[in-house]
Amino acid sequence: MANLLTDTGRVEQSVPLLRVALQSSPNNAEAHWELGYAYRYGGMLKESAVECELARRLDPEVKINSSALNTYLYLGEYDKFLNSIPANDSPLLLFYHGFGLYYEHKYIDAKADFDRAFELAPELLQAQVGEALSDGLQNNTAQGISRLRETEDKMQMRGVRDPEAMYKVAQAYAVLGDNNAALQMLQRSIVGGFFCYDYFTVDPLLKTLQGSPEFAHLLDQAKLRQQQFQRRFANN
């Protein structure tokens, strides 16, 4: 239930459920992981890392193939993020490994991961985002933007509400130079419940949006909701 609440814009309802669960089961690795996941959405990045690290100490296999420790990425700890990803052929983890390499400007290796993830799972949203970034690396911007539009259409058709996934699409649009589409997806992401303001302000993939009054307005929205989240849950 907590995972569903986080993924559908109700992360403020997710945290109390997880804290109650941990009161009765303090060594529940999955509950710690989900709490770290919720904290990440709300911008409590240090607390998120603590919870996810504890979850992996309690159970090194918890969410090992279905989730990545994105908090490291959002904190700018790219090597730590890459080292946290197991080496396997999971399309999701291949995408995230490529994404970490992309942040480090290791574009040849990033492209190889993106292409492999897309080859294995072309319907996976993250793989589609990665392949759009791969298109951009080949100077095929138009194809990458077209791919993102198809991805966006599929998200709407399938009722995908995960706001962190929407943020990935916004990032790719920004990298490929479609700032209007990037701003629209960023707005959907923030309204949808992913409001990690501290990450948004330093994310190099959004640099083409900086200086835009629309971007500044969206940052204000994210900052307000993150502050409300932190006042409610930090140190409580």
Secondary structure as UniProt FT lines:
FT   HELIX           2..7
FT   TURN            8..9
FT   HELIX           11..24
FT   TURN            26..27
FT   HELIX           29..41
FT   TURN            42..43
FT   HELIX           45..58
FT   TURN            60..66
FT   HELIX           70..74
FT   TURN            75..76
FT   HELIX           78..83
FT   HELIX           91..103
FT   TURN            104..105
FT   HELIX           107..120
FT   TURN            122..123
FT   HELIX           125..137
FT   TURN            138..139
FT   HELIX           141..158
FT   HELIX           163..176
FT   HELIX           179..191
FT   TURN            192..193
FT   HELIX           197..200
FT   TURN            201..202
FT   HELIX           204..209
FT   TURN            210..211
FT   HELIX           213..233
FT   TURN            234..235
//
